[in-house]
């Protein structure tokens, strides 16, 4: 299942006057779900820790974002994608900034849902790496080499999220089915 486009999510976030970018919304949602948070139609209030926030309307971009993220995290073929602005070349700085914001929001969503779950060494390392990216800054951009590096970092984050989801969300579900 495909994520809605960056522009669709940005437009819906703006319509609802949410103080979060598309990257931040997807990062927070992904963190929430990866830590074992429940798939809820009114996910924004839970994930953004603000009960006053409105629930997405069924079928709108934010509802489709939730449904696609849930489906992608559960995809046995590792079909999970990060919602980042598209573009190459001089857009590298914009995409990198969105990736760092995605990582910051991921940590927030993950922290809200993880509770007292014990994390293994690999999970702690993955979270540490995401935290390092969340704290990163963009100083200068070399579009050619930075584009390649950004693609590699996006792939690493994608796989780290799938690892965390497998250990924190899927693992407990599998164990509960066995008992």
N, C-alpha and C positions, 0 to 999 in steps of 0.2 A: 504494500500500500504506500502510495507516494504522499509526502508531506505537501501541504498547501504551499504556494509560493511565498517568498519573503515579502513581496508587496501586498499580498492578500492578508497576511498576518499583521503586518505593519498597519494597514488600513483599518482592520478590525480593532486592533489595540488602540489606535487613535480614536475611533468611533466611541469606544468604551472609556476613553480618557485614562487608560492605564499608563502608569509611569514606568513602563518597561518596553524595551525594544523586542522585536521578533526573536532575536538571539537570546535575550534574557528570559523571555517566556518559555522558549523551547528548552533552554538549559535548565531552568528551574523545574519544569515538568519532567524532563529526563532524569534529573537528580532525584526527584520525589519517587518516580516509578522505579528507578534503579535500586533505591534503598528499600523498596518493598511497600511504598505508599499505595493506597488504593486508587484504582481507576474510577474517578468520580466525574459525573457530568458537570458539576460545579467546581471543577479542579482549580480554577484561578484563585478563589478565596483561600483554599487550603494551601496551595503551593506558594502563594505570595504572602501567606500568613496575615490576611486581612479579610475578616468575615464580611466587610461591607462591599467587597468587590462583586460585581454581577457575574452570574453564570453565563457561559456562552449559550447562544441560541442553537438548538439542534440544527446541524448541517452547515453552520457558518464556519469561517476559516479557523477559529479557535477550537471549535468542536472537532473539526476534521484534523487539526493538529494533534489533539489528544488521541483520537482514534488511530491515526497513522503512527504515532509514537508508540502506543501500546502494541500495535501489530508489528512494527519494526523491531521492537525490543524482544518480542517473542519469536521472531523469524529464525528458524533453524539454519538459514543460509547467511546469517549475519548481515541482514539487509538494513541495518540501522544507519540513518544519515543525520548529520548535524544541519540545522537550519541556519545557514549563513548567506549573506548576500552573494550573488553570483558576479563573476567578472574576473578579469585577469589584468596583468600589467600594472597600471597605476592604481588599480583597485586593491592591490595587495595590502596596503596599509589599512584600508577600510575593512577588508575581510579579516585581517589579523586582529584589529580592534574588536570586531564582532565576536571572534573566537575567544578572546580574553574575557569579554563580557559574558559569553555563553558559559565559560568555565566558572566564573564567579557565581553566576546564578545556579549552575549545577550544584556547587558546594552548598549553597543555601537550601535548595530543595532537598538535597541528600540529607543534610543535617536535620531538617524538619522531620523526615520520615524514618531515619535509621534507628532512632530510639536507643535501646541498650544492646543492640546486636553486637556481638563480638566480631571484629574484622580480622581476617587473616593477614599475614605479612604481605602477600601480593595485593590485597585490597588496600592496605595502608599505603603501600608504595604507589599504587595507581592514584589514590586520592592526593598524596603528596605531590605527584607530578601535575595533576590538574590544578592544585593550589599554586604551584609555581607558575603555571601558565596564567592563572587568574591574577597574579601579581605582576605579570610582565608588562613592559611598556614598549612602544615602538619609537625608536630613535631616528634611524635613517632607513630608507628602503632602497634596495637594489631589486627592481621588479623581476628580473630573470631568476636570480638565485633564490630570492625570497619566495617567489611563487612555488618553486620546487620544495623548499623547506616547509612552507605553509601546508602544502598538500600532505607531506609526511606527518606533520604535527596533527592535522585533522584526522588522519588515519589512526594515529596513536590514540588520540582522545576517543575516537569511535570505538576502538577495541577495548580501551580501559573501561568505558561505560558498559560495554557488553559483559566484561568480566565482573564488574561490580553488580550488575543486574543478575547475572547467573548465580553469584554467591549470596547476595542479600535478598533477592526476590524469588528467583526460581528455586534455589536450594531449599529454603524453608518450606515452600509449597510441595516440593517433591517428598521431603521428609514427612510432612503431615499426611500425605496420601499413603505412605507406607505403613502408617500406624493405625 
